[in-house]
Amino acid sequence: MTKDTAGFFEAVHGGDEDTVVRLLRAGVPAEAADGDGDTALYLAAVSGHAGIVRLLLAAGADPGRGSGRGAGDLPLCGAACGGHTDVVRALLAAGARPDQREEFGFTALAWAVRQGFADTVGVLLEYGADPGLPGPPPGGEPPLVAAARRGSPSVVRALLERGAPGRREALDEARRWAATDVAEVLRRDLVGAHGPEGHEVVTRRVPEDGGVTVVVELLRDGVPGAGAEQQTGHAAIVTLLEAALGVRAGHEELAARALGCGDPGQDDWTEAVGELWRRGDGETFRAAVAWTASGDPLRRALGVDVLSQVGGVRALPVLREVAREAREAELVAVVVAALGRHGDPAALPEILRHAAHPDAGVRRGVAVALTGLVPAGHREGVEALIGLSRDTVPGVRDWATLALAEAPDDSPALREALADRLDDPDPDTAAEAARGLARRQDGRALEALARVLGSRAPGDSAREIAEAALEHVRDGRVRRRLEHTLPRRR
């Protein structure tokens, strides 16, 4: 290996794009391989260096060329195994075959499914990966079954959207795992494979991807050795697959799935509630009302969540009563969100009573619920939003500022509250404040809009808010100048 080639691979490993460009121009071939037979493209793909991958592809590297001593490793599979979605997209756009198998029969989709990388799965399917292609031997199972075992609802959704087969088998697999202690199975398998002697078993639960991933590691002298992980969204997957197969679970069974995770933000909960929403019949309404009378705050929250979309005006008296009585932050957050979904200004007193709640999640929920709900002239609602727009928590300020921007009122106090947010450290909040002032033809909006447009890249959410605000700028010359404001190069 020449000095230039050695430096080339060092730059690839380190993600040094400038050096890669320089050495490519100096004559190092884009398809160079190191002493182990690993190609530069494969190493960049495995490392997730999307910029270098694009450089190599532009210089002529073959996206389908195998790597390693037996040429059995594919760049696309290496990128998919690590969840490097940008790299996967670049390789596919350059002509990589989505269903090409590498050594031992793995495809990129099989790797992404087994690792639970939903975004990567989505890109592979977008580029034509077969959602029913059997996985590697010896099992050769469909991707949907592997996704059900992994416990990733988002991967299951992506496969179902593409008509993936194997739904009945996947449902059986998801039901089996839903009744299993995932952490105990991972621990038992690891200890069985590596022996208990000299090992400390450490279990972590990591919130991610709409649920919890269980990670079990074997440590020797405090240093991690073998490990395994698995997601735990199996109850949500059962609900998804039942819906796809037309299987109707009972109300209490769906309630048990939601309550089993104990978190209204997790997929196990939201999929169960979504199924109950879709039913929306009298039986579901009565079950939800009964849950709101439970002594268990979490079951009450479940009933409230269902009633946020079921029962129409019949649900409002129940929800308002719960809102008046609720004390637990989790229950208050759910009932405030439910009242906001119904969009009835008559429920404003029950929402506003929680505007100063000590829990930031509740205060944010109040701001969300009030967005578009406060009618003209409702002094208490505007004052509550002004107070929330000064909250110490960015997410609360952002939603309160958006709600003020949308409010039908136009008063000096409201304008000053918006003006106070023009220099907010959160760019979305600053942009919303500028939009609110622009709607009211307040000249202070113009400088703020120019600042956002001159500092945020196309596609950035703050820039999109500012661009939407330009429709309120009546002076045509000023509007055109702002429309052509590009982000400054730094």
BALUM-652007 format. One record per residue: y, z, x of N, C-alpha, C, O, CB in turn. Coordinates in steps of 0.1 Angstrom, whole numbers, plus 5000, padded with zeros to 4 digits. Glycine has a CB too. Example, Ala and Ser with C-alpha at 12.3 -4.5 7.8 and 13.67 -1.06 7.14 Angstrom:
2
494350785132495550785123496750785132496750855142495550905113;497850715128498950715137500050795129501150805134499450575141;
END
This chain:
490
498850005008500050005000501250005009501450085018500050124990;502249915007503449905015504350015011504250085001504149765013;505350035020506350135018507150115004507350204997507350135029;507449985002508149954989507249984977507750034967508549804989;505949944978505049974967504950124964504850164953503749904969;504850204975504650344974505950404967505850484958504450414988;507050354972508350394965508450354951509050424943509550344973;507850244948507850184934507150284925507550314914507250044934;505950324929505050414921505750554920505550624910503650424926;506350594931507050724930508150714920508350814912507650764944;508850604919509950584909509350584895509950634886510750464912;508250514893507650504880507250644876507550684864506350414881;506550724884506150854881507450944877507351024868505450924892;508450924884509651004882510650964872511651024869510451024895;510350844866511250794856512550734861513550734854511450894845;512550694873513750644880513950494877513450414885513750674895;514650464867514750324863515550244873515250124875515450314849;516650294879517450224888516550174900516650064904518650304893;515750264905514950234917513850124913513550034921514250354923;513350144901512350044896512949904896512349804900511750084882;514149894890514849764890515049714903514849594906516149784882;515549794912515849744926514549694933514649594939516449864934;513449764931512249724938511649604932510949524938511249834939;511749594918511249464912512049344917511449244920511449474897;513349364919514149254924513849224939513949114944515649284923;513349334946512949314960511649244961511249214973512949444967;510949224950509649154951508449234948507349174948509549094964;508549354945507349434941506849374928507649374918507649584940;505649334926505149274914505049374902504749494904503749214916;505449334890505449424879504049474876503849574869506049344866;503049394880501649434877500949504889499749504890500849314873;501749564897501249634909500349744904500549804894502349684918;499249774912498349884910498349974922498549934933496949834906;498150104919498050204931496650204936495750124932498550344926;496350294945495050304952493950334942492750314946495150404962;494250394931493150424921493050314911492250324901493550554914;493750204912493650094903494550114891494450034881492250084899;495350224890496250244879497450154880498150154890496650394878;497750074869498849994869500150074867500150174861498749874859;501250014871502550074869502850094854503350194850503650004876;502449984847502649994832501950104826502450174817502349854826;500650124830499850224824500450364827500550444818498450214829;500850384839501350514844502650544836502950654832501550514859;503550444835504750464827504550494813505250574807505650334829;503550424807503150444793502650584791503050654781502150344788;501750624799501150764798502250874799502250974792500050784808;503250844808504250944810505350934800506251024800504850914824;505350834791506350824781507750774786508750794779506550954775;507750704797508950644802509250514795508950404801508850624817;509850514784510050394776510850294783510650174782510650424762;511950334790512850244796512150164807512350044809513950324802;511250234815510550174826509450074820509249964825509850274835;508850114809507950024802508549894798508049784801507250094790;509749904793510449784789510849694801510749574800511749814781;511249764812511549694824510349614829510449494833512149784835;509249684830507949614835507549504826507149394830506849714836;507649524813507249414803508149294805507749184805507349464789;509449324806510449214808510149134821510449014822511849264808;509649214831509349144844507949084845507549024855509349254855;507249084833506049004833504749084832503649024832505948914844;504849214831503549294831502849264818503449254807503949444832;501549254819500649224807500449354799499849444804499349164812;500849364786500649484779499249514775498949634771501449484766;498349424777496949444773496049454785494849464784496449334765;496549454797495749464809495249604811495949704810496549424822;493949614814493249744817493749804830494149734839491849734816;493549934831494050014842492850104847491950124840495250094839;492950154859491950234865490950154872490950034872491250314854;489950234879488950164887488050064880487749964885488150264894;487750104867486950014859487749934849487249864840485950094852;489149934851490049864842489749904827489849824818489949714843;489350034825488950074811490050144804489850184792487750154812;491150164810492250244803493350144799493850064807492850354812;493850154787494850064782496250134781496250254776494450004768;497350064784498650124783498950174768499450284766499750034787;498450094758498750134745498050254741498550344734498350014735;496850274745496050394742496650514749496650624744494550374746;497050494762497650604769498850654763499150774762497950564783;499750564758500950604751500650664738501250764734501850484749;499650614730499350674717498750814719499050894710498350584710;497950834729497350964731498451074733498251184730496350954743;499551034739500551124742501651134731502651204732501251094755;501551054721502551044710503850984715504851024709502751184706;503850894724505050834729505350704720505050594724504850794744;505950734709506050634699506950514703506650404700506650694686;508050544711508950434716508150344725508350224725510150494723;507350404733506550324742505550234735505350114737505750404753;504850294725503950224716504650104710504049994709503350314706;505750124704506550014698506849904708506749784705507750064691;507249944720507649844730506449764734506549634735508249914742;505249824736504049754739503649654728503249544731502949854743;503649704716503249624705504149504703503749394701503149704692;505449524705506449414704506249314714506549194713507849474704;505649354726505449264737504149194736503749114745505549344750;503349224725502149154723500849234725499749174724502049044732;500949364728499649444728498949434715499549444705500049594732;497649424716496849414704496549554698495949634706495449344706;496949584686496849724681495449774680495249894681497449734668;494449694678493049734677492249714689490949724689492449674665;492849684701492049664713491449794717492049904717492949614724;490149794720489349914724489349924739489249834747487949914719;489550054744489450074758488050134760487150134751490550174763;487750184773486450234776486150344766486950424762486550294791;484850354763484250454754484650424739484350504730484750594757;485250314736485450264723486650314715486850294703484350304715;487550384722488750434716489850324714489950234722489450544724;490450324702491650244700492850334700492750454700491550164686;494050274701495250354700495350434688495850544688496550264702;494950374676495050444664494050564664494450674659494650354652;492850554669491950664670492550774678492450894674490650614676;493250744689493850854697494950924689495051044689494450794710;495850844683497050894676496550984664497151084662497950784671;495550944657495051014646494451154651494751254645493950934638;493651144661492951264666494051364672493751484671491951234677;495151314677496151404682497151444671497951534674496851334694;497151384660498051424649499451364651500451434646498151564648;499651254657500951194659501251094648500950984649501051124673;501951144637502151064625503050954628502850844623502651154614;504150974636505050864638504350754646504550634643506250914646;503550784655502850684663501850614654501750494655502050754675;501150684646500250624636501050524627500550414625499550724627;502150564623502950474614503350344621503250234615504250544609;503750354634504150234641502850144643502950014642504750264654;501750194647500550114649500150044636499749924636499350204653;500250114624499950054612500949944608500549844603499850164600;502149964611503249874609502949744616503249634611504549924613;502349754628502049634636500649584634500149494642502249664651;499949624624498749564620497449634624496349574622498649434625;497549754629496249834632495449844619496049874608496549964638;494149834620493249844609493049984605492450064613491949774612;493550024593493350174589491950204586491650324584494250204577;491050114585489650144583488750114594487450124593489150064571;489250074606488450044617487650174622488350274625489249994629;486350164623485650284627486050334640486450254649484050264627;485950464642486350524655485250504665484350434663486650674654;485450574677484450554688483150614684483050704676485050614701;482050564691480750624689480750764695481650794704479650544695;479850854691478750824683479050824668478250764660477550914686;480050894664480350914649480750784643480250744632481351014647;481750714649482250594643482850614629482750534620481150494642;483450734627484050764614485350694611486050654621484250914613;485750674599487050614596488150704600487950824600487150584581;489350644603490450724607490850824597491350934601491650634610;490650804584491050894574490251024575490751134572490950834560;488951014578488151134580488551214592488651334591486651094581;488851144603489351214615490651284612490851394617489551114627;491551214604492851284601492651404592493351504594493751184594;491651394583491351514575490851624583491151744580490351474564;490051604593489551704601490651764610490751884611488451654611;491551674615492651724623493551814615494151914621493451604629;493651794602494551884594495951834594496851924592494452024599;496251704595497651654596497951584583497451464581497851564608;498651644573498951574561499851444563499651344556499651664551;500751454573501551334575500751214579501051104576502651364585;499751234588498851124592498051074580497950954578497951164603;497551164572496851124560497651044551497250944545496251244552;498951084549499851004540500050864546499950764538501251074539;500250854559500450724565499250634563499450514560500750734580;498050684564496850604562496650564548496250454545495650684568;496950664539496750634524497750524520497350434512496950754516;498950524525499950424522499450284526499850184520501250444528;498550274536498050144540496650114534495950024539497950134556;496250194524494950174518493750204526492650144524494850024514;493850304534492650344542491450384534491650454524493050464552;490250334538489050374531488550504536489050564545487950264533;487450554530486750674533487350794527487250904532486850694548;487950774515488650884509487751004504488051114505489450834497;486550964498485651064494485151154505485051274505484551004486;484751084516484251154528485351244534485151354539483751054539;486651184534487751264539488051384531488351494536488951174540;487851374518488051484509487051594511487351714512487951444494;485751554513484751654516485051724530484951854531483351584517;485551654539485851714552487051804551487051914557486251604563;488051764544489251854542488851984534489352084538490351784535;488051974524487652094517486852184526486952304525486752054505;486052134534485252214543486152294553485952414555484252124552;487152224558488052294568489052384561489452484567488752184576;489352354548490252444541489652574539490352674537490652384528;488352584539487652714537487152774550486352864550486452694528;487752724561487252764574488452834582489552804580486752644583;488052934590489052994599489152914611488352914620488553144602;490152824612490352734622490352794636489752754646491552644620;491152904637491252974650489953024655489653014667492253084649;489153074646487853134650486953024654486153044664487253214638;486952904648486052794652486452744665485552724674486152684641;487752724668488252684681487852784692487452744703489752654681;488052904689487653014699486253004702485853014714488153144694;485353004692483953004694483452884702482652894711483253004680;484052764698483552644705484052644720483252604729484152524699;485252694723485652704737484852804745484452764756487152744737;484652914739483853014747482452964749481852994759483853154739;481852904738480552844739480452744750479352734757480052794726;481452664752481452554762481652604776481152554786482452444759;482452714777482952754791482452894795482652934806484452744792;481852964785481353104788482453204787483653174790480753104802;482153324783483253424782483553494795484653564796482753534772;482753484805482953564817484353524824484553404827481853544827;485153624827486353604834487453534827488553504832486053524846;487253514814488253444806488953534796488353634791487653324798;490253514794491053584784491353474773491753364777492353644789;491053504761491253404750492653434743492853544738490153414739;493453334743494853354738494953254726494653134728495953324748;495453304715495653214703497153214699497753324698494753264691;497653094698499053084693499052994681498252914678499853014705;500053024672500252954660501652894661502652964661500153034647;501752754661502952684664503452614651502752524646502852584675;504552654645505052584633505552444637506352424646506152664626;504952344631505352204633504752114623503752144617504952164647;505351994620504851894612504451944598503451904593503651824619;505352024592505052064578503952174577503452194566504751954570;503652234588502552334587502452414600503452444607501252274584;501252454604501052534616499952474624498852434618500752684612;500152454637499152414646498552534653499352614659499652304656;497252554653496652664660496252614674495552514675495352714652;496652684684496352654698495552764704496052884704497652624706;494352734709493552844715493352804730492952684733492152854708;493552894739493452864753492552974760492653084756494852854760;491852924770491153024779491953034792492252944799489752974782;492353164795493053194807492253264817491453354813494353274803;492353224829491753304840492853344850493553264855490653214848;492953474851494053534859495353494854496353474862493853494874;495453474841496753444835497053294835498153254830497853514842;496253214841496453074842495652994832494453014831496153014857;496252914823495552834813494552744819494852674829496452764804;493352744814492352644818492052554806492852464803491052714822;490852574800490452494789491252534776491752644775488952504786;491452444767492152474755491852374744491252264747493652474757;492152404732491952314720492952354710493552464709490552334714;493352254701494252274691493852204678493152104679495652234696;494352244667494152184654495152224644495652334644492652214649;495552124636496552164626495752224614494552214613497252034621;496552284605495952364594496452314580496452404571496252504596;496852194579497252144566496152094557496351994549498252034568;494952154558493852094551493952114535493552024528492552164555;494552224531494752234516495652124511495452074500495352374513;496752094518497651984514496851854514497051764505498851974523;495951834524495251704524494251694512494051594507494451694538;493651814509492751814497493551764485493151684477492251954494;494751814483495651774472495951624472495951564462496851864471;496351584484496651434486495451344482495651254475497151414500;494351384487493151294485492651304470492151204465492051334494;492751424464492451434450493251344442492851274433492551584445;494551344445495451254437495151104439495151024430496951274442;494751074452494350934455493050894448492850774444494150914470;492150994445490950964439490950994424489950964417489851044445;492051044419492151074404491351204401490951214389491550964396;491151294410490551424407491551524403492651534410489751474420;491351594392492351684387491851834390490851884384492551664372;492551904398492352044401492952134391493952084385492752084415;492452254389493052344379494352404384494652394396492052454376;495152454375496452514379496252624389497052634399497152564367;495352714386495152824395494652784409494952844419494152924389;493852684409493352634422494552574430494652604442492252524420;495452504424496652454431497552564435498052564446497452354422;497652664426498452784430497852854442498652894451498552884418;496552864443495952934454496152854467496352914478494352944452;496252724467496552644479497952674483498152684495496352494476;498852674474500252704478500452844483501052864494501152674466;499852934476500053074480499253104493499653204500499553164469;498253034496497453054508498253034521498053104530496252954508;499252944521500052924533501253024532501853064542500552784534;501653064520502753164518504153114522505053194525502453274526;504352984524505652934528506052814520505352704521505552894543;507152824512507552704503507952584511508152474505508652754495;508152594524508452484532507352404538507452304544509352524543;506052464537504952394543504252294533504452304521503952504547;503552204539502852104531501852154521501752104510502252004540;501152254525500152314516500852354502500252334492499452434522;502052404504502852444492503452324485503252304473503952544496;504152244492504852134486503952034479504351974469505752064496;502752004485501851904479501351964466501151894456500751874488;500952094466500452154453501552154443501252124431500052304456;502752194446503852194437504152044432504452024420505152254443;504151954441504351814437503351764427503751694418504351724450;502051804429501051764419501351824405501251764395499651804424;501851954405502152014393503451954386503451934374502452164395;504351914395505551844389505151714383505551684372506551804401;504151634389503751504383503151524370503151434361502851434393;502451634368501851654355502851684344502951614334500751774356;503651784347504851814338504551834323505351814315505751694339;503351874320502951894306503152034302503552124309501451854304;502852054289503052194283502152294290502652414292502752194269;500952264294500052354300500652404314500552514317498652294302;501152304321501752334334503052424332503252514340502152204342;503852394322505052474319504652614316505252714321505752414308;503652634308503252774304502652844316502952964318502152764293;501952774325501352844336502552884346502452994351500452744344;503452804347504652834356505452954351505853034359505552714358;505652954338506353064332505653194334506253294337506653044317;504353194333503553314335503653354350503653474352502053284331;503653264359503753294373505153364376505153454384503653174382;506153324369507453384372507553534367508453604371508553304364;506653574359506553714354505653804363505453914360506053724340;505053744374504153814382504953924390506153914393503453714392;504154024394504754124403504754084417505354154426503954254402;504153974421504153914434505353824436505353724429502753844437;506253854445507453764447507053624450507753534446508353824457;506053604458505653474462505153394451505453274449504553484473;504353454442503853384430505053354421505053254414502753464423;505953444420507153414412507953294417508353214410508053544411;507953294431508653174437507953044434508552944432508753194452;506653054433505852934430506152884416506452774413504352964431;506152984406506552944392507952884391508152794384506453074384;508852944399510252894399510252754404510952664399511152984407;509552734415509552594422509052494412509552384411508752594435;507952524405507452434395508452404384508652294379506052484389;509052514379510052494368511252424372512052384363510352634362;511552404385512652334389512552184385513652114384512852344404;511352134382511151994378510451984364510251874359510451924388;509952094359509052094347509752174336510252284339507652144350;509752124324510152204313511552174308511952214297510152344316;512352094316513752064312514552184308514552284315513651964300;515352174297516252274294515452404290516052514290517152234282;514152394286513452514283513252604295513052724293512052474277;513352544307513052624319514352704323514252804330512652534330;515552664319516752724324516852874321517252944329517952654318;516552914308516653064306515753144315516153254320516353094291;514553094318513653164326514253174340514153274347512253094326;514753054345515253054359516453134361516653204371515552904363;517353134351518553224352518253374352518853444358519553184340;517253404344516753544344516253584358516553694363515753574333;515353494363514853524377515953544387515953624395513853424381;516953454386518053454395518853584394519353634404519053334393;518953634382519753764381518953884386519553974391520053784366;517653874386516853984390516353974405516054084411515653994381;516353854410515653834424516453914435517653914435515653684427;515653964444516254034455515653974469516453964478515954184454;514453944469513753894481514353754485514553674476512253884479;514653744497515353614502514553494498515153394494515653624517;513253494500512453374497512553334483512653224480511053404502;512453434474512553414460513953364456514053264448512153534451;514953424461516353384458516553244462517153164455517353484465;516153204474516353064479515652964470516252864467515753054493;514452994465513752904457514452884443514552774438512252944455;514853004437515452994424516852934424517252854415515553134418;517652954435518852884436518652734437519452654431519652934449;517752694445517452554447516952494433517352384430516352524457;516252564426515752524412516952504403516952404396514752624406;517852594402518952584394519852464398520452394389519852714394;519952444411520752334416520152204411520852104408520852334431;518752194412518152064408518352034393518551924389516652074410;518352144385518652114371520052074368520352004358518352244363;520952104377522352054376523152094364523952014359522251904376;522852214358523552264346524652354351524352464356522552334337;525952324349527052414353526952544346527552644351528352344349;526252564335526152694329525352794338525452914336525352674316;524652744348523952824357524752874369524252944378522652754362;526052824369526852864381526953014384526953054395528252804379;527153094373527253244376525953294384526153374393527353324364;524853244380523553294387523453244401522853304410522353254379;524053124404524053064417525053144426524853174437524352914417;526253154420527453214428527153354432527753404442528653204420;526353434424526153574427525453594441525453704446525353634416;524853484446524153484459524953424470524353404481522753424457;526153384468526953314478527153404491527353344502528253274473;527153534490527353614501526053684506526153794512528453724498;524953624502523653684506523553704521523953614528522453604500;522953804526522853824540521953724547522053704559522253964543;521053654540520153554546520853424546521253374536518853554538;520953364558521553234560520953124552521553034547521653194575;519553134551518853024543519353024529519352924522517453044544;519553144523520053154509521453104508521753024499519953304504;522253134517523653084517523752934518524452864511524553154528;522852884527522752734528522252674514522852574510521852694539;521252744508520752694495521852694484521852604476519552774491;522752794485523852804475524752684477525152624467524552944477;525052654490525952544492525352414488526052324482526352534507;524052394490523352274486523352264470523652164465521952274491;523052374464523052374449524352354443524452284432522552514444;525452394450526852374444527352234446528352194440527752474450;526752154455527152014458527051934445525951914440526351954469;528151884440528251804429528051884415528051814405527151704429;528052014416527752094404529052164399529252184387526752194407;529952194408531152264405532152174397532652074403531852324417;532452204384533352114377534752134381535152234387533152134362;535652044376537052054379537652184373537252224362537851934374;538452254381539052374376538252494377538652604372539452354362;537052494382536252604383536652684396536152654407534652574384;537552774394538152844406537052924414537152914426539252944401;536152994407535153074414534252984423533953024434534353154405;533952874418533052784425533752724438533152724449532652664417;534952684437535752634448535952744458535852724470537052574444;536352864454536552974463535253014471535253044483537053094456;534153004464532853034470532552924481532152964492531653034460;532852804478532552694488533552704500533152684511532752554482;534752744497535752764508535252874518535252864530537152804503;534752984512534153094520532953044528532853084539533753204511;532052974521530852924528531252824539530452814549529952864518;532352744538532652654548533152714561533352654571533852564543;533352854560533752924572532653014577532753094586534953024569;531452984573530253064577529953044591530352944597529053014568;529353144597529053134612527853044615527653004626528753274617;527053014604525852924606526252784604526752754593524752974597;525952694613526352554612525852484599526552414592525952474624;524552504596523952444584524652484571524752404562522552474583;525152604570525852654558527152584558527552534547526052804559;527952584569529252514569529152374566529952314558529852534583;528152304571527952164569527852134554528552044548526752104576;526952204547526752174533527952214524528252144515525452244528;528552324528529752374520530852274522531552244512530152514525;531052214534532052114536531751994528532651934523532252084551;530551944528530151834520530451854505530951764499528651804522;530151974501530352004486531852004483532251964473529752144483;532652064493534152054491534651914491535551874483534852134502;534051834500534551694500534251624487535051534483533851614512;533151654481532751594468533351654456533351594445531251594467;533951774457534551844446535651764439536351694446535051984450;535651774426536751694418538151754420539151694417536351694404;538251884424539551944426540351894438539751834447539352104427;541651914437542451884448543651984448544651974441543051734447;543452084457544452194457544752214472544052174481543852324451;545952274475546352304489545252394496544952364508547652374489;544652484489543652574495542452494499541852514509543252684486;542052404490540852314493541152224505540252214514540452234481;542352164505542652074516542652154529542252104540544052004514;543252274529543352344542541952384546541652394558544152474539;541052414537539652454541539052334548538252344558538852494529;539252214542538752094549539352064562538752034572538951964540;540752084563541452064576540952164586540852124598542952084574;540552284582539952374592538652334598538352384609539752514585;538052244592536752194597536852064605535752014610535752174586;537952014607538151884614537751894628537351794634539551834613;537852014634537452034648536152114649535852174659538552104656;535352114638534052184639533152134650533152014652533352174625;532552224657531652174668530452094663529852014671531052294675;530152104650529052014645529751884640530551884631528352084633;529351764646530051644643529951604628530851544623529551534652;528751624622528651594608529551674599530151614590527151614603;529751794602530651874594532151824596532851814586530652024599;532551794608533851744611534051604603535051584597534051714626;533051524603533151394596533251414581533951344574531951304600;532451514576532551534561533951584558534451554547531451634557;534451674566535851724563536851604563537751604554536251824574;536751514573537651404573537451314561538351264555537351314586;536151294557535951214545536551284532537151214524534451194542;536451414531537051484520538551474520539151454509536651634520;539151474531540651454531541051314529542051284522541151504545;540251224534540451074531540451054516541250974511539550984539;539451114509539351094494540651134487541051084477538151164489;541351234493542551294487543751234493544851284491542551444489;543651124501544751054507545651154516546851144516545650994496;544951234523545551334532545651264546544551234552544851474533;546851244552546951174564546251244576546051174586548351164568;545951364575545151434586543851374588543251394599545051584584;543351304578541951244580541951134590540851114596541551184566;543051064592543050934600542650964615541850904621544350864599;543351064620543151094634541651144636541051114646544151204639;541251224626539851284627538851174626537851174633539651384616;539051074617538150964616538050884629537050844633538450874604;539250854635539350784647538550854658537850794667540750764652;538650984659537951064669536451054667535751044677538351214668;535951064655534551054652534050914656533050894663534151084637;534750814651534350674654534350644668533550554673535150574646;535250704676535450674690534450754699534450734711536750704694;533650844693532850934701531350924697530450974704533251074700;531050864685529650864680529150724680529850634676529550924666;527850704685527250574686526850524672526650604663526050584695;526750394671526250334658524850394654523950404663526150174659;524750424642523450484637523550634637522650694630522350444645;524450694644524650834644525150884630525950814624525650884655;524650994625524951034611526451064609526951034599524151154607;527051124619528451154618529251024617530251014609528951244630;528950924625529650794624529450734611530350674605529150704636;528250744605527950684592528850744581529250684572526450694589;528950884582529850954573531250904574531950874564529751104575;531750884587533150844589533250704584534350664578533450854604;532350614586532450474581532450474566533250394561531250394586;531750554560531750564545533150604540533550574529530650654539;533850694548535150744544536250634544537250654538535550854553;535950524552537050424553537350354540538450304539536550324563;536450364530536750294518537950364511538550304502535550294508;538250494515539350564509540750544516541750594512539050714508;540650464527541950434535542550314528542050204529541650414550;543750344522544350234514545150134523545250014519545250294504;545650184534546450094543545449994550544650034558547250174553;545549864547544649774552544649764567543549744573544849634546;545749764573545849754588545149874594544449864604547249744592;545449994589544850114595543350104593542550144602545450244588;542850064581541450064578540749964588539649994593541250024564;541349844590540749744599540649804613539749774620541549614599;541749874617541749924631540550024632539850034642543049994634;540450114622539350214623537950144622537050184629539550314612;537850044614536549974613536149914626534949894629536649864603;537049874635536749814648536849914659536749874671537749704651;536850044656536850144667535450164672534450194664537350284661;535250134685533950154691533850274699534850324704533550024700;532650334701532550454709532950424723532650324729531050504709;533650524729534150504743532950524752531950604750535150614746;532950444763531850454773532150564782533350594786531750324781;531150644784531350764793530550754806530550834814530850894785;
END
